[in-house]
Amino acid sequence: MEYKKFGGFYAVRLDKGEEILAKLKEFAVKENVVFARVSAIGAVGLFTAGVFDTAAKQYRSNEFNGNFEIVSLSGTIDRMDGNFYAHLHMSAGNERGEVFGGHLNRAVISATCEMIVSLIDGETDRQFDEEVGLNLWRF
């Protein structure tokens, strides 16, 4: 991973074999990023994404293995109980143009990933909501 700051933005490059969420945490903790928007493109060989089952209040995850282009990766960096928290969604397409995605649990870069982290002036925290079953923003 390499990155450079440009005003209120970071350009972050992830490299082959690196896992997106682990590297995003490493970067955010090192740079003390407390609230930001994340967007990225790139290529992954293995990823796990889920869809939230609102009735069961749990994620149903699917694992994908192969050659995939990140069509869209977006989300936020913020805090929960004062610690790093990331909420990302990703869609990735295979060689036939089929796209799969959802809430990102894990993704391993197969070539590169170009990520823009846009700093937001402010701070928020998350708290588990019993009714919904998710960690929601608390202002």
C-alpha positions as CSV (number, residue, x, y, z in Angstrom):
1,M,0.0,0.0,0.0
2,E,1.1,3.5,-0.8
3,Y,-0.8,6.8,-0.4
4,K,-0.5,10.5,-0.7
5,K,-2.5,13.4,0.7
6,F,-3.9,16.1,-1.6
7,G,-5.8,18.7,0.4
8,G,-8.8,17.0,2.0
9,F,-8.3,13.8,0.0
10,Y,-6.0,10.8,0.0
11,A,-5.1,8.7,-3.0
12,V,-4.5,5.2,-1.8
13,R,-3.0,2.4,-3.9
14,L,-3.4,-1.2,-2.7
15,D,-1.3,-3.9,-4.3
16,K,-1.6,-7.5,-5.2
17,G,-2.3,-9.8,-2.3
18,E,-3.4,-7.1,0.1
19,E,-6.8,-7.3,1.8
20,I,-8.9,-4.1,1.4
21,L,-10.4,-3.8,4.9
22,A,-7.2,-4.6,6.7
23,K,-5.2,-2.1,4.7
24,L,-7.9,0.6,5.0
25,K,-7.8,0.1,8.8
26,E,-4.0,0.3,8.8
27,F,-4.1,3.5,6.8
28,A,-7.0,5.2,8.8
29,V,-5.4,4.4,12.2
30,K,-2.0,5.7,11.0
31,E,-3.4,8.9,9.5
32,N,-6.0,9.4,12.3
33,V,-8.9,9.4,9.8
34,V,-12.1,9.7,11.9
35,F,-14.8,10.4,9.3
36,A,-14.4,10.0,5.5
37,R,-16.1,8.8,2.3
38,V,-14.4,6.0,0.4
39,S,-14.6,5.1,-3.3
40,A,-12.4,2.7,-5.3
41,I,-11.9,0.7,-8.5
42,G,-9.5,-2.2,-9.2
43,A,-9.3,-5.9,-9.4
44,V,-9.9,-8.7,-6.9
45,G,-9.4,-12.4,-7.0
46,L,-11.3,-13.3,-3.9
47,F,-14.1,-11.5,-2.1
48,T,-16.9,-12.0,0.4
49,A,-20.0,-9.8,0.3
50,G,-23.3,-10.1,2.1
51,V,-26.8,-9.0,2.1
52,F,-28.6,-8.1,5.3
53,D,-31.6,-10.2,6.1
54,T,-33.9,-7.7,7.8
55,A,-36.2,-10.4,9.3
56,A,-33.3,-12.5,10.8
57,K,-31.2,-9.4,11.5
58,Q,-28.1,-11.0,10.1
59,Y,-25.9,-10.9,7.0
60,R,-26.1,-13.7,4.5
61,S,-22.6,-13.9,2.9
62,N,-21.4,-15.2,-0.4
63,E,-17.8,-15.9,-1.3
64,F,-16.5,-15.3,-4.9
65,N,-13.2,-16.6,-6.3
66,G,-11.9,-15.8,-9.8
67,N,-11.1,-12.8,-11.9
68,F,-13.2,-9.8,-10.9
69,E,-13.1,-6.0,-11.7
70,I,-14.4,-3.8,-9.0
71,V,-17.3,-2.0,-10.6
72,S,-18.0,0.1,-7.5
73,L,-16.7,0.2,-4.0
74,S,-18.1,2.9,-1.7
75,G,-18.7,3.5,1.9
76,T,-17.5,5.3,5.0
77,I,-14.8,5.4,7.6
78,D,-16.0,6.4,11.0
79,R,-15.9,5.3,14.6
80,M,-17.7,2.9,17.0
81,D,-16.9,3.3,20.7
82,G,-14.1,5.6,19.6
83,N,-12.4,3.0,17.5
84,F,-11.9,2.5,13.7
85,Y,-15.1,1.4,11.9
86,A,-15.6,1.0,8.1
87,H,-18.9,0.3,6.3
88,L,-18.2,-0.6,2.7
89,H,-20.2,-2.0,-0.2
90,M,-18.7,-3.5,-3.3
91,S,-19.8,-4.7,-6.7
92,A,-17.5,-6.7,-8.9
93,G,-17.9,-8.1,-12.4
94,N,-16.5,-11.3,-13.8
95,E,-15.3,-12.1,-17.4
96,R,-18.9,-12.6,-18.6
97,G,-20.0,-9.2,-17.3
98,E,-22.0,-10.7,-14.4
99,V,-21.9,-8.5,-11.3
100,F,-22.0,-9.6,-7.7
101,G,-21.8,-7.6,-4.6
102,G,-23.1,-6.4,-1.3
103,H,-21.8,-5.5,2.1
104,L,-18.0,-6.0,1.9
105,N,-16.6,-8.5,4.4
106,R,-13.3,-9.3,2.7
107,A,-11.5,-8.7,-0.6
108,V,-8.0,-9.6,-1.7
109,I,-6.5,-7.6,-4.5
110,S,-5.4,-9.5,-7.6
111,A,-3.7,-6.6,-9.5
112,T,-4.3,-3.2,-7.9
113,C,-6.9,-1.0,-6.3
114,E,-7.1,2.8,-6.6
115,M,-9.0,4.3,-3.7
116,I,-9.9,7.9,-3.0
117,V,-10.6,8.7,0.7
118,S,-12.4,12.0,1.0
119,L,-12.0,13.5,4.5
120,I,-15.2,14.9,6.1
121,D,-14.9,17.7,8.6
122,G,-16.6,16.3,11.6
123,E,-17.0,13.1,13.6
124,T,-19.7,10.5,14.3
125,D,-19.9,7.3,16.2
126,R,-21.9,4.1,15.8
127,Q,-24.2,2.3,18.2
128,F,-25.9,-1.1,17.9
129,D,-29.6,-0.7,17.3
130,E,-31.6,-3.6,18.7
131,E,-34.7,-3.0,16.5
132,V,-32.8,-2.9,13.2
133,G,-30.0,-5.2,14.2
134,L,-27.2,-3.0,12.8
135,N,-24.6,-0.5,14.0
136,L,-26.1,2.8,13.1
137,W,-24.7,6.3,13.1
138,R,-25.1,8.2,16.4
139,F,-24.8,11.9,16.2
